[in-house]
Amino acid sequence: MADLHVKYLGLDLKSPVIAGSCGLTHSVDHLLAIEKAGAGAVVLKSVFEEEIYLEYAHEFDKLGPMDNNLEFLDYYDIEIKKENLKQYLQLITDAKAKLSIPVIASINCVTSQEWGFFAKKIESAGADALELNLFLSPADLTKSGADNESTYFDIITRVTQKVSIPVSVKISHYFSNLGGMIRDISFSGVKGIVLFNRFYSPDIDIDKETVHGTNVLSHPSDYLMPLRWIAAMSNRVNCDIAASTGIHSWETAVKMILAGSHVVQVASGLYEKGFPFITELNEGMKKWMDAHQYEKIDNFRGKLSQENSVNPSEFERVQFMKNFGEYKSGR
């Protein structure tokens, strides 16, 4: 009988399927349903860095460098007017009290300023791990690529120095040297890297001549980008890899693991199919493993990574030449 147990960030998971950070992971009732459906872990809905500033900015000048004033934070909590951060910390505490699966907190980060102390509060609330969702806009022409990359490592360093729980980072593919960046991040002290995060995508209404949002949920074909890079980086990094974006079927989950991912994160599938989607993924993977005589996930994880490929260029030029060299117009 196939065994879905895996290790991720040093944590023991009963399944490689993780509920990714989204609106559905912001209530204990939902988290309990996610656990019942068979998830190996949950990533709570992200706290945004801007939220942290809104609640603590009026105290920053009084406190000075936050690194040196952690002992005063409980006192200043009393003076905070908004409640969202307190509620987030309470969500962590309540989730840990009721769930048996690992609870991973999440912070959406855009700068390396003195907000990092909140990571310590997340650890104190009981989170098993912390995921940093990092994205600096490549459209900011005032910053160079080197400036942006430096900020990523500044954030990681500030956080990993403050907490003892494992830290993972969720990044985009917007880097001039993506492979090198993934490799360097893996040696920065993090325990995992999530490929890739998903963004708000603007569209234009040509009748009203207005800008509006679209494509809130991922599309099943969106898995191809993370699949390629997971396969390329598998066994070449110093941390675990999590697949994210476009995982709408158990077949795609299997592909990600064959490419080298340790776990898969799902969110859009939960919105479209509900929490039973997790059960569907687990059952599909088990049946496939039984049919292919794999007892454990590690028996096939990374089997089709670029490093293990007989012809590594299969992930690059060979497929390009096959597809376009043999393509014939329908006209």
Helices and strands as residue ranges (DSSP letters): E 6-8, E 11-13, E 17-19, G 23-25, H 28-37, E 41-43, E 47-48, H 49-63, G 66-68, G 70-72, H 73-77, H 84-98, E 103-109, H 117-125, E 129-134, H 145-160, E 167-171, H 178-186, E 192-195, E 201-205, E 210-214, G 220-223, H 224-233, E 240-244, H 250-259, E 263-266, H 268-273, H 276-291, G 297-299, G 312-315, H 317-325
